[in-house]
């Protein structure tokens, strides 16, 4: 006879009996096969053994259990189970009384060893000493500290202890911790679940330790109170609790979560170790940024730190993950801590521009857009080829900053036989390549504008298309839209025309070189002199129409190697009243007025810009020196510009009856929209957009433009402050007092770098005065600069009107610097 034990149920059968194929019966007792540790039970039911082998004979002489006999036996056993269940139900009815007995709370008295909750995180052992008032008790805790506790703070009273010495608490606690084995709970859980029975700490101690002595009872209490898997609190009364075994399904889920949590914790600790190792490595050995993104488990954590550094966490999970990382590394949970950590491991360069990440600035173009741009470059067809006016005989000047990548405007001029001046403003014609609604057009609209930073340029169109196809190029025949204007002797517009054209730019000049040519007054560059004369006429006419001159200092910075910790900084400060800058700005304004007039005449929907300034009395600022001081005061009270898409509106600041930005279609999408409308009119076609459509698109574009402007301004200010940080501490700077903010705290303009900052100035200094200051501290990342006044002096008005052109290139090696004036 062979015996097989299944879950403590023995099934007996003859060794000669074949398997029961036609009818299988399994033990009805439910066990938990998914657990690693299993405990055999004494409960269950047994199938009756076959009484005689003859009961299992079939027609062929083979042996098998009679199905009817087996079913009868099973039914008899089920009846017996039902009887036992009815008995159990009766016992369960009276369980409330048992619970009350078990939950009887022990009264506090001197010498009892108890556990109490010190605060939300700490639970301590203590010995009761004496009452403290009506309800509270004075206790000595495990640290030898005497304190008063409330009864509701007591979480457990160790049974069987009457006069415990508080000096023995530490020894008692150490023994208890040495005896803790969470695996014992699983055995007890299986046993208690099978019996459907709850348990007190004393009962559990008897089960797993064979004793309910004080130490064993407290060990059992610790196991139950700290357990998060097998048991839950069934009932509580003061310091007494009863625990019930959790259902199997719940235990399996909790175990699964526990394993997942342990795996995540292990992964987290490995990531922390990677961070620590990367921080300790020399610069040349640090891991590449791409290596942190190679695996999902690393990418999620590093992206959480990145989001935390720019205050742009997508959800609480990212915020929590980054906070935990910083806390484990002993760092403050701040954005600057996350940033410094990412810089330390060289995930970020030292001078990372966080606004690019924060505003999600797109720094490159998708493959689809780039591919479409290359296809357009390969196609040399021009829809306006037959209607272009040949202006290649004109001498054409393209004047811009020396680092300009996209050249989208140029100018020409001639003197007519009657003595009047005719000027030509040539604007690049990107509509040869771009159609409204095309892939490139939609991508450009999402960007809104090219982004110009000291460290990089992010063009609105793919660089190759913008540079090689759209941009004006010296000595090459280029497509353009030319606005030609004949001026009256007072500078007003006498005649104008708008034409598709081809031009051949003669000179590509920087503002500095154009100003030099003007000063040289060369006979062979008479056209440039005529342009300067036209600019002067235009400025005078606009001022007579109420225009406000807001010329000030303009700073430009170019950083050659921004990824380096100490990059080379090229800084230029230019006066907007410089002759070449005046020339270009006046011609661009003239073009804007002519296009507004053209649009009004042809009833075109265009982005007509206006700026009402009827409330400004310019004479009120006449006492202030011309230039930055007066401009700063006027700009403070200027009203915001507005756009009308149906008809021209007055632009008070420019002194024009109407104005449309038209001269930068490669880098400003609103200019490109104006080109779409004007080009359609030139072809005799209906414009592609209504006023309402233009207004809808402008709302999207203007939002992106504001972001780009803010990004450009903050980046420029960062690098100016970084420039100042590197200068010798003893270096002095000239500063103009623009206005007083409070008491003697004044807004200053540092002339040599074109930066506005605040500082306390001495009594006697007035608005418009020049003072000397030095930089005490400069922190570009925090946008902080501290200035200290050295001397104060009043500068003659002529000196204030003489604006400074200052160019300096500085390269640094350790603490040395080289400054060169241009």
C-alpha positions in Angstrom: 0.0 0.0 0.0 1.4 3.4 -1.0 0.6 6.6 0.8 0.7 10.1 -0.7 0.3 13.2 1.5 -1.3 16.2 -0.1 -1.7 19.3 2.2 -1.9 17.0 5.2 -4.7 15.0 3.6 -3.7 11.3 3.1 -5.1 9.5 0.1 -4.8 5.7 0.3 -5.1 3.4 -2.7 -3.9 0.0 -3.7 -0.7 0.0 -5.6 -2.4 -2.0 -8.2 -5.1 0.6 -8.8 -4.8 2.6 -12.0 -5.2 6.4 -12.1 -8.7 7.8 -11.9 -9.0 9.2 -15.4 -12.7 9.4 -15.7 -13.2 11.3 -12.4 -10.7 13.4 -10.6 -11.3 14.7 -7.1 -9.0 17.1 -5.3 -8.8 18.1 -1.7 -11.2 20.9 -0.9 -8.8 22.4 1.5 -7.4 25.6 0.0 -3.7 26.2 0.3 -1.4 28.9 -0.9 1.0 27.5 -3.5 2.4 30.9 -4.6 4.2 31.4 -1.3 7.8 30.3 -0.9 7.3 29.0 2.7 4.4 26.6 3.3 3.1 25.1 6.5 1.3 21.7 6.5 -2.0 21.8 8.4 -3.8 19.2 10.5 -7.2 20.4 9.1 -9.0 19.1 6.0 -11.0 16.0 5.0 -10.0 12.6 3.9 -11.4 10.6 1.0 -12.5 7.2 2.2 -10.2 4.3 1.2 -11.7 1.8 -1.2 -13.1 -1.1 0.8 -12.6 -3.8 -1.7 -10.7 -4.1 -4.9 -13.8 -5.7 -6.4 -15.6 -2.3 -6.2 -13.1 -1.0 -8.9 -13.4 -3.9 -11.4 -14.7 -2.9 -14.8 -15.9 -5.0 -17.8 -12.4 -5.5 -19.1 -11.1 -6.8 -15.8 -9.1 -3.6 -15.1 -9.4 -2.0 -11.6 -11.0 1.4 -10.9 -13.1 3.0 -8.3 -16.9 2.8 -8.8 -18.0 6.3 -9.7 -21.3 6.0 -7.8 -19.5 4.7 -4.6 -17.0 7.5 -4.8 -19.6 10.2 -5.2 -21.6 8.8 -2.3 -18.5 9.0 -0.1 -17.8 12.6 -1.1 -21.4 13.6 -0.4 -21.1 12.1 3.0 -18.0 14.0 3.7 -19.6 17.3 2.5 -22.5 16.8 4.9 -20.0 16.4 7.7 -18.3 19.6 6.7 -21.6 21.5 6.8 -22.2 20.3 10.3 -18.8 21.5 11.4 -19.4 24.9 9.7 -22.6 25.3 11.6 -20.8 24.6 14.8 -18.1 27.2 13.8 -20.8 29.7 13.1 -22.1 29.3 16.6 -18.7 29.8 18.0 -18.3 32.9 15.9 -21.4 34.5 17.3 -19.9 34.5 20.7 -16.5 35.8 19.4 -17.5 39.4 20.4 -17.4 38.3 24.0 -14.0 36.8 23.4 -12.7 40.0 21.8 -13.9 42.1 24.7 -12.0 39.8 27.1 -8.8 40.0 25.0 -9.1 43.8 24.7 -9.3 44.4 28.4 -6.9 47.4 28.9 -4.4 47.2 31.7 -4.3 50.1 34.1 -1.1 52.1 34.2 0.9 51.8 37.5 4.4 52.4 38.7 7.0 50.0 37.4 5.2 48.8 34.3 7.3 48.5 31.1 5.5 50.2 28.3 5.9 51.4 24.7 4.7 54.9 23.8 4.6 57.1 20.7 7.0 60.0 21.2 6.1 61.6 17.9 5.0 60.7 14.4 8.3 59.0 13.6 9.5 57.6 17.0 8.3 54.9 19.3 10.2 54.4 22.6 10.2 52.0 25.6 9.8 53.5 29.0 9.1 52.6 32.6 6.1 54.2 34.4 7.2 56.3 37.4 4.3 58.2 38.8 1.0 60.0 37.9 1.3 63.5 36.5 -2.0 65.1 37.0 -5.3 63.3 36.6 -4.5 61.3 33.5 -0.9 61.7 32.5 2.1 59.7 33.7 5.8 60.5 34.2 8.0 57.9 32.6 11.8 57.2 32.1 12.4 56.3 28.5 15.1 54.1 27.0 17.4 57.2 26.6 17.1 58.0 30.3 14.9 61.0 29.7 12.0 61.7 32.0 8.9 63.0 30.4 5.1 63.2 30.8 2.9 61.2 28.5 -0.8 60.9 27.9 -2.5 57.6 28.1 -3.4 57.6 24.4 0.3 57.7 23.6 0.8 54.2 25.1 0.9 51.6 22.3 1.8 48.5 24.4 2.2 47.4 28.0 4.6 44.5 28.3 2.7 41.8 30.2 4.2 40.1 33.3 6.3 43.0 34.4 5.6 44.8 37.6 8.8 46.6 38.9 11.1 47.2 35.9 14.3 49.1 36.3 14.6 51.8 33.5 18.3 51.1 33.5 17.6 47.7 32.0 15.5 49.0 29.1 18.4 49.1 26.6 19.4 45.5 27.4 15.8 44.4 27.1 15.4 46.1 23.8 18.6 44.7 22.4 17.5 41.1 23.3 14.1 41.7 21.7 15.6 43.0 18.5 18.0 40.0 18.4 15.0 37.6 18.5 13.0 39.2 15.7 12.5 37.0 12.7 9.8 38.1 10.3 9.7 34.7 8.7 8.0 33.4 11.9 5.0 35.5 11.0 4.4 33.5 7.8 4.2 30.2 9.7 1.8 31.8 12.2 -0.2 33.4 9.4 -0.7 30.0 7.6 -1.8 28.4 10.9 -4.2 31.2 11.9 -5.7 31.6 8.5 -6.5 27.9 8.3 -8.3 28.2 11.6 -9.8 31.6 10.8 -8.5 32.8 14.1 -7.3 36.2 15.3 -4.4 36.6 17.7 -3.0 38.8 20.5 0.8 39.4 20.9 0.8 37.0 23.9 -0.9 34.3 21.9 1.5 34.8 19.0 4.4 34.5 21.4 3.1 31.2 22.7 2.7 30.0 19.1 6.1 30.9 17.7 8.3 31.0 20.8 6.5 28.5 23.0 6.3 31.1 25.8 4.4 34.2 26.6 7.1 35.6 28.9 7.6 39.5 28.8 10.5 39.3 26.3 8.7 36.9 24.0 5.4 38.9 24.2 7.2 42.1 23.3 8.9 40.4 20.4 5.6 39.2 19.2 4.1 42.7 19.6 7.0 44.2 17.5 6.5 41.6 14.8 2.8 42.3 14.6 2.9 46.1 14.9 5.6 46.4 12.2 4.2 43.9 9.9 2.7 45.2 6.6 2.1 41.9 4.9 0.4 39.1 6.9 -1.7 40.7 9.6 -3.9 43.7 10.1 -5.4 45.2 13.2 -8.8 43.8 13.9 -9.6 45.7 17.0 -7.9 48.1 19.4 -8.6 49.3 22.9 -6.0 51.6 24.4 -2.7 49.7 24.4 -4.4 46.4 23.6 -4.7 45.2 19.9 -6.0 42.1 18.3 -4.6 41.1 14.9 -6.3 39.1 12.1 -4.6 37.2 9.3 -5.0 38.9 5.9 -6.7 37.0 3.0 -4.3 35.1 0.7 -5.0 37.3 -2.3 -4.2 40.4 -0.3 -1.0 38.9 1.0 0.1 37.9 -2.4 -0.5 41.4 -3.7 1.4 43.0 -0.7 4.3 40.6 -1.3 4.4 41.6 -4.9 4.5 45.2 -4.0 7.1 44.6 -1.4 9.4 42.8 -3.9 8.8 45.7 -6.4 9.7 48.2 -3.7 12.8 46.4 -2.8 13.9 46.2 -6.4 13.2 49.9 -6.9 15.2 50.7 -3.8 18.1 48.7 -5.0 17.9 50.5 -8.4 17.7 53.8 -6.5 20.8 53.0 -4.5 22.7 52.0 -7.6 21.8 55.3 -9.2 23.0 57.2 -6.2 26.3 55.4 -6.4 26.6 56.3 -10.1 26.1 60.0 -9.2 28.7 59.9 -6.4 31.2 58.2 -8.7 30.6 60.7 -11.5 31.1 63.6 -9.2 34.4 62.2 -8.0 35.8 61.6 -11.5 38.2 64.0 -13.1 36.6 66.2 -15.9 38.0 64.2 -18.8 36.7 60.9 -17.4 33.1 61.9 -16.5 30.4 60.0 -18.4 28.9 61.5 -21.5 25.4 63.0 -21.3 24.1 60.4 -23.6 25.1 57.6 -21.2 22.6 58.9 -18.7 19.8 58.5 -21.2 20.8 55.0 -22.4 18.6 53.1 -20.0 15.0 53.8 -19.0 15.8 53.4 -15.2 18.5 56.0 -15.5 16.7 58.3 -17.8 13.6 58.7 -15.6 15.8 59.8 -12.6 18.1 62.1 -14.5 15.1 63.7 -16.2 13.5 64.2 -12.8 16.6 66.0 -11.6 16.6 68.1 -14.8 12.9 69.0 -14.4 13.5 69.9 -10.7 16.4 72.1 -11.7 14.3 74.2 -14.0 11.1 74.2 -11.8 9.2 72.3 -14.5 8.3 68.9 -13.0 5.6 67.3 -15.0 4.0 65.5 -12.0 4.5 64.7 -8.3 6.5 61.6 -9.2 9.3 63.6 -10.8 9.3 66.1 -7.9 9.4 63.3 -5.4 12.1 61.3 -7.2 14.4 64.4 -7.5 13.7 65.4 -3.9 14.7 61.9 -2.6 17.9 61.9 -4.7 19.0 65.3 -3.3 18.1 64.3 0.3 20.0 61.0 0.1 23.1 62.9 -1.2 22.8 65.3 1.7 21.8 68.3 -0.5 19.1 70.8 0.0 15.9 70.1 -1.9 16.2 73.2 -4.1 16.4 73.8 -7.8 19.9 75.3 -7.5 21.1 72.1 -5.7 19.7 69.9 -8.5 21.4 72.3 -11.1 24.8 72.2 -9.3 24.6 68.4 -9.1 23.9 68.1 -12.8 26.8 70.5 -13.5 29.1 68.5 -11.2 28.5 65.3 -13.2 28.8 67.3 -16.4 25.3 66.4 -17.6 25.0 70.2 -17.9 27.8 72.6 -18.9 28.7 75.2 -16.3 26.9 77.9 -18.2 23.8 75.9 -19.3 20.9 78.1 -20.4 18.0 76.8 -18.3 15.5 79.0 -20.1 16.0 77.0 -23.3 14.9 73.9 -21.3 12.2 75.7 -19.3 10.5 77.2 -22.3 11.1 74.1 -24.5 12.9 76.1 -27.2 13.4 74.0 -30.3 17.0 74.1 -31.2 17.0 72.0 -34.3 14.6 71.0 -37.1 13.0 67.6 -37.6 14.2 65.3 -40.4 11.0 65.9 -42.3 11.4 69.7 -42.3 15.1 69.4 -43.2 14.4 67.1 -46.0 11.7 69.4 -47.4 14.1 72.3 -47.2 16.8 70.4 -49.2 14.2 69.5 -51.8 13.2 73.2 -52.2 16.9 74.2 -52.6 17.3 71.6 -55.4 14.3 73.2 -57.2 15.4 76.4 -58.9 12.0 77.4 -60.3 10.7 80.9 -59.5 7.0 81.6 -59.8 7.7 85.4 -60.1 10.6 85.1 -62.6 8.8 86.9 -65.4 7.7 89.7 -63.2 10.9 90.6 -61.5 12.5 94.0 -62.1 16.2 93.9 -62.8 18.0 96.1 -60.3 21.4 94.5 -60.5 22.9 97.8 -61.7 22.4 99.4 -58.3 25.1 99.6 -55.7 23.6 97.6 -52.8 24.7 97.9 -49.2 23.9 95.2 -46.7 24.7 96.5 -43.2 24.4 94.3 -40.1 26.3 93.1 -37.1 29.4 91.1 -38.0 28.0 87.8 -36.7 24.7 88.0 -38.6 23.8 84.7 -40.2 20.6 85.7 -41.9 20.9 88.8 -44.1 17.4 89.7 -45.2 17.6 93.4 -46.1 19.9 95.8 -48.0 19.6 99.4 -49.2 20.5 101.5 -52.2 20.1 105.2 -53.1 20.4 107.7 -55.9 19.8 111.4 -56.4 17.3 112.2 -59.1 17.8 115.0 -61.7 15.4 117.2 -59.8 17.6 116.8 -56.7 15.2 114.6 -54.8 16.5 111.4 -53.2 15.3 108.0 -54.2 16.0 105.1 -51.9 15.5 101.4 -52.4 14.9 98.9 -49.5 15.6 95.4 -50.8 14.1 92.6 -48.7 14.9 88.9 -49.1 12.1 87.0 -50.8 11.6 83.6 -49.0 8.2 83.1 -50.6 10.1 81.8 -53.6 10.5 78.7 -51.5 7.7 78.8 -48.9 4.0 78.6 -49.5 1.3 79.2 -47.0 0.2 76.0 -45.2 3.2 74.0 -46.3 5.2 71.9 -43.9 8.0 74.6 -43.6 5.4 77.3 -43.2 3.7 75.5 -40.3 7.0 74.8 -38.6 8.0 78.4 -38.9 4.7 79.6 -37.4 5.2 77.3 -34.4 8.6 78.9 -33.8 7.4 82.4 -34.5 10.9 83.9 -34.8 14.6 83.0 -35.0 16.2 83.0 -31.5 19.4 85.0 -31.2 21.5 84.3 -28.1 25.1 85.1 -27.2 25.9 81.4 -27.4 24.0 80.3 -30.5 21.4 81.2 -33.1 18.3 79.0 -33.6 16.9 79.9 -37.0 13.2 79.9 -37.9 14.0 78.0 -41.1 16.5 75.2 -41.6 20.0 76.9 -41.7 21.0 75.7 -45.1 17.7 77.0 -46.7 17.9 80.3 -44.8 21.6 80.9 -45.6 22.0 79.5 -49.1 18.5 80.0 -50.5 16.7 82.9 -48.9 19.5 85.1 -47.6 21.1 88.0 -49.6 24.6 87.1 -50.6 27.4 89.4 -51.6 28.3 89.4 -55.3 25.4 87.0 -56.2 22.2 87.6 -58.0 19.4 87.3 -55.4 15.6 87.4 -55.5 14.1 90.3 -53.5 11.0 92.4 -52.9 12.1 96.0 -53.4 10.3 99.0 -51.9 11.5 102.2 -53.7 10.6 105.6 -52.3 11.2 109.1 -53.6 11.4 111.6 -50.7 10.2 115.2 -50.6 12.8 117.7 -49.4 11.3 117.5 -45.9 11.7 113.8 -45.7 8.1 112.8 -46.3 7.1 110.2 -49.0 6.5 111.7 -52.4 6.3 108.4 -54.5 6.7 104.8 -53.7 6.5 101.4 -55.5 6.7 97.7 -54.5 8.2 95.3 -56.9 9.5 91.8 -57.3 13.2 92.2 -58.2 16.6 90.8 -58.6 19.6 92.5 -57.0 23.3 91.9 -56.7 24.6 93.0 -53.2 27.8 95.0 -53.6 29.0 95.3 -49.9 28.4 93.3 -46.8 29.3 95.9 -44.0 29.2 95.9 -40.3 27.9 98.9 -38.5 31.4 99.8 -37.5 32.8 99.7 -41.0 29.8 101.5 -42.5 30.3 104.3 -39.9 34.0 104.5 -40.9 33.1 104.8 -44.5 30.6 107.6 -43.7 33.3 109.5 -41.7 35.8 109.1 -44.5 33.3 110.7 -46.9 34.8 108.8 -49.9 33.8 110.2 -53.3 33.4 106.6 -54.7 30.8 105.8 -52.0 28.5 108.7 -52.8 25.5 106.4 -52.6 26.2 105.7 -48.9 26.4 109.4 -48.2 23.0 109.9 -50.0 21.5 107.1 -47.8 22.8 108.9 -44.7 21.3 112.2 -45.9 18.0 110.4 -46.5 18.1 108.9 -43.0 18.6 112.4 -41.5 15.7 113.8 -43.5 13.5 111.0 -42.3 14.4 111.3 -38.7 13.8 115.1 -38.8 10.4 114.6 -40.5 9.3 111.9 -38.0 10.2 114.1 -35.0 8.1 116.8 -36.5 5.2 114.3 -36.7 5.5 113.6 -32.9 8.0 110.7 -33.0 9.9 110.0 -29.8 13.6 109.3 -30.0 14.4 106.4 -27.7 18.0 105.8 -28.9 20.2 104.3 -26.2 23.1 102.0 -25.7 22.8 98.4 -27.1 25.0 95.6 -25.9 25.9 92.6 -28.0 27.8 89.5 -26.8 29.2 86.6 -28.7 30.5 83.6 -26.7 32.9 81.6 -28.7 33.0 78.3 -26.8 30.0 78.2 -24.4 30.5 74.6 -23.4 33.8 75.4 -21.7 33.8 76.4 -18.0 35.7 79.6 -18.9 34.6 80.5 -22.4 35.9 83.4 -24.5 33.5 86.4 -24.3 33.3 89.0 -27.0 31.4 92.1 -25.8 30.3 95.1 -27.8 28.4 98.2 -26.7 27.0 100.3 -29.5 25.1 103.6 -29.6 21.8 103.4 -31.4 22.4 107.0 -32.5 25.5 105.9 -34.4 25.3 107.1 -38.0 25.2 103.6 -39.6 22.7 102.3 -37.1 20.5 105.4 -37.7 20.8 104.9 -41.4 19.6 101.3 -41.3 16.8 101.9 -38.7 15.4 104.9 -40.7 15.4 102.9 -43.9 13.6 100.0 -42.3 11.0 102.4 -40.7 10.5 104.0 -44.1 9.9 100.6 -45.7 7.3 99.9 -43.0 5.5 103.1 -43.7 5.5 102.5 -47.5 4.1 98.9 -47.0 1.3 100.2 -44.8 0.4 102.8 -47.4 0.5 100.1 -50.1 -1.7 97.8 -48.0 -4.2 100.6 -47.3 -4.4 101.6 -51.0 -5.1 98.0 -52.0 -7.4 97.2 -49.0 -5.0 94.5 -47.9 -5.3 92.7 -44.5 -1.9 93.2 -42.9 -0.4 93.3 -39.4 -0.6 97.1 -39.1 1.3 98.1 -35.9 0.4 101.1 -33.9 1.3 102.7 -30.6 -0.9 105.5 -29.3 1.2 108.1 -27.4 -1.1 111.1 -27.2 -0.6 111.3 -23.5 3.2 111.8 -23.6 4.4 115.4 -23.3 8.0 115.1 -24.5 8.8 118.6 -23.4 8.4 117.4 -19.8 11.7 115.5 -20.3 13.6 118.3 -22.0 15.6 119.0 -18.9 17.1 115.5 -19.0 20.2 114.8 -21.1 19.6 113.4 -24.6 20.4 109.7 -25.0 20.0 106.9 -22.5 18.8 109.1 -19.5 16.0 110.7 -21.4 15.1 107.5 -23.4 14.9 105.5 -20.1 12.5 108.1 -18.6 10.2 108.1 -21.7 10.1 104.3 -22.2 8.9 104.0 -18.6 5.6 105.6 -19.4 5.1 104.4 -23.0 2.0 102.4 -23.7 2.1 98.9 -25.3 1.9 98.6 -29.0 -1.2 97.3 -30.7 -1.9 95.5 -34.0 -4.9 96.1 -36.4 -5.3 93.6 -39.2 -7.8 95.6 -41.3 -6.4 99.2 -41.7 -3.3 101.2 -40.7 -3.3 102.8 -37.2 -1.1 105.6 -36.0 2.2 104.7 -34.5 2.9 107.6 -32.2 6.4 106.6 -31.1 7.6 106.4 -34.7 5.5 109.4 -35.8 3.9 107.5 -38.7 0.3 107.2 -39.9 0.8 103.5 -40.4 3.5 100.9 -40.1 4.0 97.3 -41.1 7.1 95.2 -40.2 8.3 93.8 -43.5 12.1 93.7 -43.6 12.9 90.4 -41.7 10.8 87.6 -43.3 13.6 85.0 -42.8 13.6 85.5 -39.0 10.2 86.9 -38.1 7.0 85.0 -39.0 4.8 88.1 -38.8 7.0 89.7 -41.5 6.6 86.6 -43.6 2.8 86.9 -43.3 3.0 90.4 -44.6 5.0 89.0 -47.6 2.4 86.4 -48.4 -0.3 89.1 -48.5 1.8 91.6 -50.6 3.1 89.0 -53.0 -0.4 87.8 -53.8 -1.4 91.4 -54.5 1.6 91.8 -56.8 0.5 88.8 -58.8 -3.0 90.0 -59.0 -4.3 87.2 -56.8 -6.5 87.2 -53.7 -4.5 87.3 -50.5 -4.2 83.9 -48.8 -5.4 85.2 -45.4 -8.3 87.3 -44.1 -7.9 89.8 -41.3 -9.5 87.3 -38.9 -7.1 84.5 -39.9 -4.1 86.8 -39.5 -5.3 87.8 -36.0 -5.6 84.1 -35.0 -2.1 83.3 -36.2 -0.7 86.4 -34.7 -1.9 85.3 -31.2 0.2 82.2 -31.5 3.2 83.8 -33.0 3.3 86.8 -30.6 3.4 84.4 -27.6 6.4 82.6 -29.1 8.0 86.0 -29.9 7.6 87.2 -26.3 9.3 84.0 -25.0 12.2 84.4 -27.5 12.6 88.0 -26.5 12.7 87.2 -22.8 15.1 84.4 -23.5 17.4 86.7 -25.4 17.3 89.4 -22.7 18.0 87.1 -19.8 20.8 85.3 -21.6 22.4 88.6 -22.6 22.2 89.8 -19.0 23.7 86.6 -17.7 26.7 86.9 -19.9 27.2 90.6 -19.1 27.3 89.7 -15.4 29.6 86.8 -16.1 31.8 89.2 -17.9 31.9 91.6 -14.9 32.5 88.7 -12.5 35.8 87.9 -14.3 37.1 91.5 -14.3 39.7 92.6 -11.8 38.1 93.7 -8.5 39.8 97.1 -8.6 38.4 97.9 -12.1 36.2 101.0 -12.1 33.1 101.7 -14.3 31.3 104.8 -15.4 27.6 104.8 -14.6 24.8 107.2 -15.5 22.1 107.9 -12.9 18.9 107.1 -14.8 16.4 107.6 -11.9 16.0 107.2 -8.2 14.1 104.2 -7.0 13.9 105.0 -3.2 15.8 107.5 -1.2 19.4 107.4 -2.5 19.0 104.0 -4.3 19.4 104.7 -8.0 19.0 102.9 -11.3 22.3 103.1 -13.0 23.5 102.4 -16.5 27.0 101.0 -16.7 28.3 102.7 -19.8 31.1 100.3 -20.7 28.9 97.2 -20.7 25.4 98.6 -21.3 23.9 97.0 -18.2 21.3 98.5 -15.9 21.7 97.9 -12.1 20.9 99.5 -8.8 23.2 101.0 -6.2 23.2 103.6 -3.4 24.7 106.9 -4.5 25.9 109.8 -2.3 23.9 112.9 -1.6 24.3 115.5 -4.3 24.2 113.1 -7.3 21.3 113.9 -9.6 19.5 112.2 -12.5 21.8 112.4 -15.5 25.0 112.6 -13.4 27.8 110.2 -14.0 29.3 108.3 -11.0 32.1 105.9 -10.8 31.4 102.5 -9.3 33.1 99.1 -8.9 31.6 95.7 -8.8 31.7 94.2 -5.3 30.0 90.9 -6.3 28.6 89.3 -9.4 26.5 86.1 -9.5 25.2 85.5 -13.1 23.2 82.4 -12.2 21.2 84.3 -9.6 21.1 87.5 -11.6 22.7 89.4 -8.8 25.3 92.2 -9.0 26.4 94.5 -6.2 27.9 97.9 -7.0 29.6 100.4 -4.8 29.9 104.0 -5.6 33.4 105.5 -5.6 33.0 109.1 -6.7 30.3 111.4 -8.0 30.6 114.1 -10.6 28.4 116.0 -12.9 29.4 115.5 -16.6 29.0 118.3 -19.1 26.0 117.9 -21.4 28.2 117.6 -24.5 30.0 114.7 -22.9 26.7 113.0 -22.1 25.6 113.4 -25.7 28.8 111.9 -26.9 27.8 108.2 -26.8 30.4 105.6 -26.4 31.3 102.9 -28.8 33.1 100.3 -26.9 34.3 96.9 -28.0 36.2 94.5 -25.9 37.3 91.0 -26.3 38.4 89.2 -23.2 40.0 85.8 -22.9 40.8 84.2 -19.6 43.4 81.9 -18.3 42.9 81.4 -14.5 42.7 84.9 -13.1 44.4 86.8 -15.9 42.5 89.0 -18.5 43.3 90.9 -21.6 41.2 93.9 -22.7 41.4 95.5 -26.1 39.6 98.6 -27.2 38.2 98.9 -30.7 
